[in-house]
Amino acid sequence: MAFQQNKLTSRKLVRFYLGEIHKLNPILRGVIEVNPDALLQADKADKEKKAKSLRSLEGLHGIPILLKDNIATKDKMNTTAGSFALLKSVVPRDAGVVRKLRKAGAIILGKASLSEWTGLRFVFPYGWCARTGQGRNPYVLSATPCGSSSGSAISVAANLAAVSLGTETMGSILCPSHFNSVVGIKPTVGLTSRAGVVPISPRQDTVGPICRTVSDAVEVLDVIVGFDKRDKATRTASKYIPRGGYKQFLNANGLKGKRLGIVRNPPYMFENVSVQPQVFEHHFHTLRQGGAVLVDHLKIANIDVFFGSTGVEALEAELKISLNAYLKELVASPVRTLADVIAFNNKFSHLEKVKEYGQDLFLQAQATKGINKKTLLKLARFSRNGFEKLMKKHKLDAMVAPTADIIHVLAIGGFPGIDVPAGYDGKGVPFGICFGGLKGSEPKLIEIAYSFEQATKIRKPPSFKP
């Protein structure tokens, strides 16, 4: 709106965000590097607006966006997954989603920090990578920012950027959104291209927006979805994209008539002294008031499998194969295989803090001897007979749960989910509510999430408590 009224230019917006990054990033460590060409891109966008070019009417035209540092850009910036091992490596081309962003006229502002190697080198701490150190939650600096898309969520929450992209394999968009009081959309696997993204699993990897509002996230989603010849999963998933895009589902009355499932077995993973149980009961009441039908006390069959080691074993085997293929395709790189990365970490252990954090998951992945097809079939069967069967049996539009309780279920089945701010605990640490559904159910999830957000308007700016 400010653009249309000539009150704001892309140059002014980029300068503002560069100033905020300069001021707050030394504390938050949410950004790894800024794009040296960001202001040039802003000037180009402003010229296009002045000339009233067709592209300048696009929703993301002239808007600065931060990308998680595992999303490749063929420009002056690095793509390193937060590791020194990939510093100065050269990618062959822009990632598929970056190509779509550039086509829409978005400005690539910089690269956001993350849990190094998207959390597959070690489990803890969330939000640490060698290139920036520990990312910090802007609400309570000593609280976890979660991961692996920590920097994307931190930066948007603290207004270092308007919008960002994250990636998810197992909770990496939904969990940081939950802990940083922002909106995260984890799309159906294949709805957005993974080409040019440092990979873990072709079954579970997905790219999605992290923003401050549902409407902003949907604006980004509309741009990044669609077919990409370099990612065959997009061919199948593109059938889910609705004619006219996703913005049409930003409906404040979107809860009306929706059937929402509540799973309470196993019990929610709340802390003993948490305010969350009462808050969630209040939210369930809000959903009912909005016209939703809540189907309570459901149980997902085989839920223990989703939290067990079977899924992790499969990811480790897929990581080795997928990462080796990605590294091999780089135009230039100090490392070409997972084994090379492990050796680099050992050689530069002081930089990569191997003594402190190790690289256990890498070592376990390197020890794998290919993908066990039986394990993958088993996971697919559990997903089909668990979440999918429950959704269909009760004719549910979505499952609603505290974010941490649904992450694994959505990840293993390649299902979509949207996290929306739900409240703050006694210390001021945010928490979210997650709406998850079957593949391609983004239109319904957007209606539900937007309607809930408009009815509650919970999000508030960060307080930077110690």
C-alpha positions as CSV (number, residue, x, y, z in Angstrom):
1,M,0.0,0.0,0.0
2,A,2.8,2.4,0.9
3,F,4.5,1.5,-2.4
4,Q,1.3,2.3,-4.3
5,Q,1.0,5.7,-2.6
6,N,4.6,6.5,-3.3
7,K,5.3,6.9,0.4
8,L,7.9,4.2,0.4
9,T,10.6,3.0,-2.0
10,S,12.4,-0.4,-2.2
11,R,15.6,1.5,-1.6
12,K,14.3,3.0,1.7
13,L,13.0,-0.4,2.8
14,V,16.3,-2.2,2.1
15,R,18.2,0.5,3.8
16,F,15.9,0.2,6.8
17,Y,16.5,-3.6,7.1
18,L,20.2,-3.3,6.5
19,G,20.2,-0.8,9.5
20,E,18.2,-3.2,11.7
21,I,20.6,-6.1,10.8
22,H,23.6,-3.9,11.6
23,K,22.1,-2.9,15.0
24,L,20.5,-6.2,16.2
25,N,22.4,-9.0,14.4
26,P,25.5,-8.9,16.7
27,I,23.1,-10.0,19.5
28,L,20.6,-12.2,17.6
29,R,22.9,-13.8,15.0
30,G,20.0,-14.4,12.7
31,V,21.7,-13.3,9.5
32,I,24.9,-14.9,8.1
33,E,25.6,-12.4,5.3
34,V,23.8,-9.6,3.4
35,N,23.6,-9.4,-0.3
36,P,26.1,-6.7,-1.5
37,D,23.7,-6.1,-4.5
38,A,20.5,-5.6,-2.4
39,L,20.5,-1.8,-3.0
40,L,21.1,-2.3,-6.7
41,Q,18.1,-4.7,-6.9
42,A,16.0,-2.2,-4.9
43,D,16.9,0.6,-7.4
44,K,15.9,-1.6,-10.3
45,A,12.6,-2.4,-8.5
46,D,11.9,1.3,-8.0
47,K,12.6,2.1,-11.7
48,E,10.1,-0.7,-12.7
49,K,7.5,0.8,-10.3
50,K,8.0,4.2,-11.8
51,A,7.6,2.8,-15.3
52,K,4.5,0.9,-14.1
53,S,5.9,-2.3,-15.6
54,L,3.6,-5.4,-15.4
55,R,6.0,-7.1,-13.0
56,S,5.8,-4.2,-10.5
57,L,2.1,-5.2,-9.8
58,E,3.3,-8.5,-8.3
59,G,2.8,-8.8,-4.5
60,L,6.5,-9.5,-3.7
61,H,7.9,-6.9,-6.2
62,G,10.5,-4.8,-4.4
63,I,10.1,-6.7,-1.1
64,P,13.4,-7.8,0.6
65,I,13.4,-11.5,1.5
66,L,15.9,-13.5,3.6
67,L,16.8,-17.0,2.5
68,K,17.9,-19.8,4.8
69,D,21.6,-20.4,4.0
70,N,21.0,-23.9,2.5
71,I,19.1,-22.3,-0.4
72,A,21.4,-21.7,-3.4
73,T,21.8,-18.2,-5.0
74,K,24.0,-17.8,-8.0
75,D,25.3,-14.3,-7.0
76,K,27.9,-12.8,-4.8
77,M,26.6,-14.6,-1.7
78,N,27.7,-17.9,-0.3
79,T,25.5,-21.0,0.2
80,T,27.1,-22.9,3.0
81,A,24.4,-24.5,5.3
82,G,26.2,-22.5,8.0
83,S,29.5,-24.4,7.6
84,F,33.0,-23.2,6.8
85,A,33.3,-26.4,4.7
86,L,31.2,-24.8,1.9
87,L,32.6,-21.3,2.1
88,K,33.6,-20.1,-1.4
89,S,31.9,-23.0,-3.0
90,V,30.2,-22.1,-6.3
91,V,26.6,-23.3,-7.0
92,P,25.7,-24.1,-10.6
93,R,22.5,-22.0,-10.6
94,D,19.8,-20.3,-8.4
95,A,17.6,-22.7,-6.5
96,G,14.2,-23.3,-8.1
97,V,12.4,-21.2,-5.5
98,V,14.9,-18.3,-5.9
99,R,14.3,-18.3,-9.6
100,K,10.6,-17.8,-8.9
101,L,11.3,-15.1,-6.4
102,R,13.5,-13.1,-8.7
103,K,10.9,-13.5,-11.5
104,A,8.3,-11.9,-9.2
105,G,10.7,-9.0,-8.5
106,A,11.6,-9.9,-4.9
107,I,14.9,-8.5,-3.5
108,I,17.2,-11.2,-2.1
109,L,18.3,-9.3,1.1
110,G,20.7,-12.0,2.5
111,K,21.2,-15.4,4.0
112,A,19.7,-16.4,7.3
113,S,21.6,-18.5,9.9
114,L,20.4,-22.0,10.8
115,S,21.3,-25.1,12.8
116,E,24.4,-26.1,10.9
117,W,23.8,-28.5,8.0
118,T,20.1,-28.2,8.8
119,G,20.5,-30.0,12.1
120,L,21.9,-33.2,10.7
121,R,25.4,-32.8,12.0
122,F,24.4,-32.9,15.6
123,V,21.1,-32.5,17.4
124,F,21.9,-29.8,20.0
125,P,22.2,-26.8,20.3
126,Y,19.5,-25.6,18.0
127,G,20.4,-22.5,16.0
128,W,24.2,-22.8,16.2
129,C,26.4,-22.8,13.1
130,A,30.1,-22.2,12.8
131,R,29.6,-19.1,10.5
132,T,27.6,-17.1,13.0
133,G,27.7,-18.8,16.4
134,Q,24.5,-19.2,18.5
135,G,21.3,-17.7,17.1
136,R,19.2,-16.1,19.9
137,N,15.5,-16.0,20.5
138,P,14.5,-12.3,20.3
139,Y,11.7,-12.8,23.0
140,V,13.9,-14.4,25.6
141,L,17.6,-14.4,24.6
142,S,18.4,-17.4,26.8
143,A,15.5,-19.5,25.3
144,T,15.9,-21.8,22.4
145,P,15.2,-20.4,18.9
146,C,14.6,-24.1,17.8
147,G,15.8,-25.2,14.4
148,S,16.9,-25.7,11.9
149,S,15.4,-22.6,10.2
150,S,16.3,-20.6,13.3
151,G,17.7,-17.5,11.6
152,S,14.7,-17.2,9.2
153,A,12.3,-17.1,12.2
154,I,14.6,-15.0,14.5
155,S,15.1,-12.4,11.7
156,V,11.4,-12.0,10.8
157,A,10.4,-11.9,14.5
158,A,12.8,-9.1,15.2
159,N,12.0,-7.3,12.0
160,L,15.4,-7.8,10.3
161,A,13.3,-8.6,7.2
162,A,9.7,-8.6,6.3
163,V,9.6,-12.2,5.0
164,S,11.9,-15.2,4.8
165,L,12.2,-18.7,3.5
166,G,13.0,-21.7,5.6
167,T,13.2,-25.4,4.8
168,E,11.8,-28.4,6.7
169,T,12.6,-32.1,6.9
170,M,11.4,-32.7,10.5
171,G,10.0,-29.6,12.2
172,S,12.5,-27.1,10.8
173,I,9.9,-24.5,9.8
174,L,7.2,-25.3,12.3
175,C,9.4,-25.5,15.4
176,P,11.3,-22.1,15.0
177,S,8.0,-20.5,14.1
178,H,6.5,-21.8,17.3
179,F,9.4,-20.5,19.5
180,N,9.8,-17.1,17.8
181,S,6.1,-16.2,17.6
182,V,5.9,-16.1,13.8
183,V,3.8,-17.8,11.1
184,G,5.4,-20.8,9.3
185,I,4.0,-22.7,6.4
186,K,5.4,-26.2,5.8
187,P,4.0,-27.1,2.4
188,T,3.1,-30.5,1.1
189,V,6.3,-32.1,-0.1
190,G,6.8,-31.3,-3.8
191,L,4.5,-28.2,-3.8
192,T,7.7,-26.1,-3.8
193,S,10.9,-27.1,-5.6
194,R,13.9,-28.4,-3.6
195,A,16.3,-28.1,-6.5
196,G,19.3,-26.2,-5.4
197,V,18.6,-26.7,-1.7
198,V,21.3,-28.5,0.4
199,P,19.3,-31.7,0.9
200,I,18.5,-34.3,3.6
201,S,15.6,-36.4,2.3
202,P,13.7,-36.3,-1.0
203,R,10.7,-37.8,0.9
204,Q,10.5,-35.1,3.5
205,D,12.4,-32.0,2.4
206,T,10.2,-29.0,1.7
207,V,10.7,-25.2,1.3
208,G,8.2,-22.7,2.9
209,P,7.7,-19.2,4.1
210,I,8.3,-17.8,7.6
211,C,6.6,-14.4,8.1
212,R,4.9,-12.3,10.8
213,T,1.3,-12.9,9.5
214,V,-0.6,-15.6,7.6
215,S,-1.4,-13.2,4.8
216,D,2.4,-12.4,4.2
217,A,3.2,-16.1,4.3
218,V,0.5,-16.9,1.7
219,E,1.8,-14.0,-0.5
220,V,5.2,-15.8,-0.5
221,L,3.7,-19.2,-1.0
222,D,1.8,-18.1,-4.1
223,V,5.1,-17.1,-5.7
224,I,7.3,-20.2,-4.8
225,V,4.9,-23.1,-5.6
226,G,4.9,-24.9,-8.9
227,F,6.6,-27.2,-11.3
228,D,10.4,-27.3,-11.7
229,K,12.0,-29.7,-14.1
230,R,14.9,-30.2,-11.7
231,D,12.6,-31.6,-9.0
232,K,10.3,-34.5,-10.2
233,A,8.2,-34.3,-7.0
234,T,6.9,-30.9,-8.2
235,R,5.3,-32.7,-11.2
236,T,3.0,-34.7,-8.9
237,A,2.3,-32.1,-6.3
238,S,1.5,-29.2,-8.8
239,K,-1.9,-30.8,-9.2
240,Y,-2.7,-29.5,-5.7
241,I,-2.2,-25.8,-6.6
242,P,-5.6,-24.2,-6.8
243,R,-6.6,-22.1,-9.9
244,G,-6.3,-18.4,-8.8
245,G,-3.6,-19.2,-6.1
246,Y,-3.8,-19.3,-2.3
247,K,-4.7,-15.7,-1.5
248,Q,-8.4,-16.4,-2.1
249,F,-8.4,-18.5,1.0
250,L,-7.6,-15.6,3.3
251,N,-11.1,-15.8,4.7
252,A,-11.8,-14.4,8.2
253,N,-14.8,-16.8,8.4
254,G,-12.7,-19.7,7.4
255,L,-13.4,-21.8,10.5
256,K,-17.1,-22.1,9.7
257,G,-18.1,-25.7,9.2
258,K,-14.5,-27.0,9.4
259,R,-14.0,-30.4,11.2
260,L,-10.9,-30.2,13.4
261,G,-9.4,-33.2,15.2
262,I,-7.7,-33.1,18.6
263,V,-5.3,-35.9,19.5
264,R,-4.7,-36.2,23.2
265,N,-3.1,-39.6,23.2
266,P,-0.2,-39.5,23.9
267,P,-0.8,-36.5,26.2
268,Y,0.6,-33.1,25.1
269,M,4.2,-32.4,25.9
270,F,3.6,-29.5,28.2
271,E,5.9,-28.7,31.1
272,N,4.3,-29.3,34.6
273,V,4.0,-25.6,35.5
274,S,3.0,-24.5,32.0
275,V,0.2,-22.1,31.2
276,Q,-0.3,-23.8,27.9
277,P,-3.0,-26.4,28.9
278,Q,-5.4,-23.6,29.9
279,V,-4.4,-21.5,26.9
280,F,-5.1,-24.4,24.5
281,E,-8.5,-25.1,26.0
282,H,-9.3,-21.4,25.5
283,H,-8.1,-21.7,21.9
284,F,-10.3,-24.7,21.3
285,H,-13.2,-22.7,22.6
286,T,-12.3,-19.9,20.1
287,L,-12.2,-22.4,17.2
288,R,-15.7,-23.6,18.2
289,Q,-17.0,-20.0,18.4
290,G,-15.7,-19.5,14.9
291,G,-18.0,-22.3,13.7
292,A,-15.6,-25.2,13.7
293,V,-16.6,-28.7,14.8
294,L,-14.0,-30.2,17.2
295,V,-13.6,-34.0,17.2
296,D,-11.8,-34.6,20.5
297,H,-9.9,-37.4,22.2
298,L,-8.5,-39.0,19.0
299,K,-5.5,-41.3,18.8
300,I,-3.1,-41.8,15.9
301,A,-2.2,-45.4,15.4
302,N,1.5,-46.3,15.5
303,I,2.3,-42.9,17.1
304,D,5.3,-44.4,18.8
305,V,6.9,-45.1,15.4
306,F,6.8,-41.4,14.5
307,F,8.8,-40.6,17.7
308,G,11.1,-43.7,17.3
309,S,14.5,-44.3,15.7
310,T,13.1,-45.8,12.4
311,G,12.6,-42.4,10.8
312,V,16.0,-41.1,11.9
313,E,17.8,-44.2,10.4
314,A,16.0,-43.6,7.1
315,L,17.0,-39.9,7.1
316,E,20.6,-40.7,7.8
317,A,20.8,-43.1,4.8
318,E,19.0,-40.6,2.5
319,L,21.3,-37.7,3.7
320,K,24.5,-39.5,2.6
321,I,23.1,-40.2,-0.9
322,S,21.4,-36.8,-1.4
323,L,24.3,-34.7,0.0
324,N,26.9,-36.5,-2.0
325,A,24.8,-35.8,-5.2
326,Y,24.5,-32.1,-4.3
327,L,28.2,-31.6,-3.5
328,K,29.2,-33.4,-6.7
329,E,27.1,-31.0,-8.8
330,L,28.8,-27.8,-7.4
331,V,30.9,-25.9,-9.9
332,A,33.7,-25.5,-7.3
333,S,33.8,-26.8,-3.7
334,P,36.4,-27.7,-1.0
335,V,34.3,-30.8,-0.2
336,R,32.7,-33.3,-2.6
337,T,31.3,-36.0,-0.3
338,L,29.9,-36.4,3.2
339,A,33.2,-38.1,4.0
340,D,35.1,-34.9,2.9
341,V,32.8,-32.8,5.2
342,I,33.6,-35.0,8.2
343,A,37.3,-34.8,7.4
344,F,37.1,-31.0,7.1
345,N,35.4,-30.7,10.4
346,N,38.1,-32.8,12.1
347,K,40.8,-30.8,10.4
348,F,39.3,-27.4,11.4
349,S,37.7,-28.7,14.7
350,H,38.3,-25.3,16.4
351,L,36.3,-23.5,13.8
352,E,33.5,-26.1,13.7
353,K,33.6,-26.8,17.5
354,V,33.7,-30.5,17.0
355,K,35.0,-31.0,20.5
356,E,32.0,-29.2,21.9
357,Y,29.2,-30.4,19.6
358,G,30.6,-33.4,17.8
359,Q,29.3,-34.7,14.4
360,D,27.5,-37.9,15.6
361,L,24.7,-37.7,13.1
362,F,27.2,-37.3,10.2
363,L,29.2,-40.3,11.3
364,Q,26.0,-42.4,11.6
365,A,25.0,-41.3,8.1
366,Q,28.4,-42.0,6.7
367,A,28.2,-45.6,8.1
368,T,25.0,-46.3,6.3
369,K,25.1,-48.7,3.3
370,G,22.2,-47.4,1.2
371,I,18.5,-47.0,1.7
372,N,16.6,-49.8,3.2
373,K,13.4,-50.0,1.0
374,K,11.6,-52.1,3.7
375,T,12.1,-49.2,6.2
376,L,10.6,-46.7,3.8
377,L,7.6,-48.9,3.0
378,K,7.1,-49.4,6.7
379,L,7.1,-45.6,7.4
380,A,4.7,-45.1,4.5
381,R,2.4,-47.8,5.8
382,F,2.4,-46.4,9.3
383,S,1.6,-42.9,7.9
384,R,-1.2,-44.3,5.8
385,N,-2.7,-46.4,8.6
386,G,-2.2,-43.7,11.2
387,F,-2.7,-40.0,10.4
388,E,-4.2,-40.5,7.0
389,K,-6.7,-43.1,8.1
390,L,-7.8,-41.0,11.1
391,M,-8.3,-37.9,9.0
392,K,-10.4,-39.8,6.5
393,K,-12.4,-41.8,9.1
394,H,-13.5,-38.7,10.9
395,K,-13.8,-36.6,7.8
396,L,-11.4,-34.0,9.2
397,D,-10.3,-30.9,7.5
398,A,-7.3,-30.5,9.8
399,M,-5.7,-31.7,12.9
400,V,-5.0,-29.1,15.6
401,A,-2.3,-29.5,18.2
402,P,0.5,-27.7,20.0
403,T,3.2,-27.5,17.4
404,A,5.8,-29.9,19.0
405,D,3.2,-32.7,19.2
406,I,2.4,-32.9,15.5
407,I,5.8,-32.2,13.8
408,H,6.9,-35.9,13.3
409,V,3.6,-37.0,12.0
410,L,3.5,-34.3,9.3
411,A,7.1,-34.8,8.4
412,I,7.1,-38.6,7.8
413,G,4.0,-38.4,5.6
414,G,5.1,-35.3,3.6
415,F,1.9,-33.5,4.9
416,P,1.4,-29.7,5.2
417,G,1.2,-27.7,8.4
418,I,0.8,-24.1,9.4
419,D,2.1,-22.7,12.7
420,V,0.4,-19.6,14.1
421,P,1.4,-17.7,17.3
422,A,-0.7,-19.1,20.3
423,G,0.7,-17.4,23.4
424,Y,3.7,-16.8,25.7
425,D,4.6,-18.8,28.8
426,G,5.3,-17.3,32.3
427,K,8.9,-16.3,31.2
428,G,7.7,-14.7,28.0
429,V,8.8,-17.5,25.7
430,P,6.4,-17.8,22.7
431,F,4.5,-21.0,21.7
432,G,2.4,-21.8,18.7
433,I,-0.6,-23.8,17.5
434,C,-0.3,-26.0,14.5
435,F,-2.9,-26.9,11.9
436,G,-2.0,-30.0,9.9
437,G,-3.7,-31.8,7.1
438,L,-3.5,-34.3,4.2
439,K,-1.5,-33.6,1.1
440,G,-2.7,-30.7,-0.9
441,S,-4.9,-29.4,1.9
442,E,-3.2,-25.9,2.0
443,P,-6.4,-24.1,1.0
444,K,-8.3,-25.4,4.0
445,L,-5.3,-24.9,6.4
446,I,-4.9,-21.3,5.2
447,E,-8.6,-20.6,5.9
448,I,-8.4,-22.1,9.4
449,A,-5.0,-20.5,10.3
450,Y,-6.1,-17.0,9.0
451,S,-9.4,-17.2,10.7
452,F,-7.8,-18.2,14.0
453,E,-5.1,-15.5,13.7
454,Q,-7.7,-12.8,13.0
455,A,-9.9,-14.0,15.9
456,T,-7.0,-14.0,18.4
457,K,-4.3,-11.5,17.2
458,I,-1.8,-12.9,19.7
459,R,1.5,-11.9,18.2
460,K,3.4,-9.0,19.8
461,P,6.9,-7.7,19.0
462,P,9.8,-9.3,20.8
463,S,11.0,-8.0,24.2
464,F,14.7,-9.1,24.1
465,K,14.6,-10.4,27.7
466,P,17.8,-11.9,29.0
